[in-house]
Amino acid sequence: MALINCRECGQQISDSASVCPHCGATVVKEVFCSNCGAKMPQDMKYCPQCGCPNPASPEKYPKEKLVSGLLAIFLGGLGIHYFYLGKSTAGLITILLTLCTCGIWPFVMLIQGIIMLTMDEGDFNEKYYYTEKKFPLF
């Protein structure tokens, strides 16, 4: 059993503790990136050094880039790719934009689908899936 410093109060605590006995702060465990070996907090979504997703992070599984891109190309005007990614607000906005622009908006979604397919997996997940934005576009 080793001692570590609490991130909140700086007091030494056991590395097996889940909360600091001095201040009550939750103790975040440290893990190493499987790609580059950098040390990072367990709850961090991406490695700060290389941007690789942290498999130890408690989060939902990412959606397939290929499926999202193809949905954007073929059904983008209906916002189906946003519903697939769990962004229902963006899906509804896309439907409204398709109706309000008399069918021009699906061409924008076609371009977005092509961009989705050409991005690498990490950039795609960060931009469209793990983002807090309600309407991620390009």
SULNORLIN-V534719 format. One record per run of one state. SS is the DSSP state (a for helix, b for strand, c for the rest). FROM is the first residue (numbers start at 1). LEN is the number of residues. Records with the same first field share a line. If there is no record, write none. Layout:
SS: FROM-LEN + FROM-LEN
This chain:
c: 1-2 + 6-6 + 15-4 + 20-6 + 27-3 + 33-6 + 42-4 + 47-6 + 54-11 + 79-1 + 85-3 + 101-4 + 119-2 + 130-9
b: 3-3 + 12-3 + 19-1 + 26-1 + 30-3 + 39-3 + 46-1 + 53-1
a: 65-14 + 80-5 + 88-13 + 105-14 + 121-9
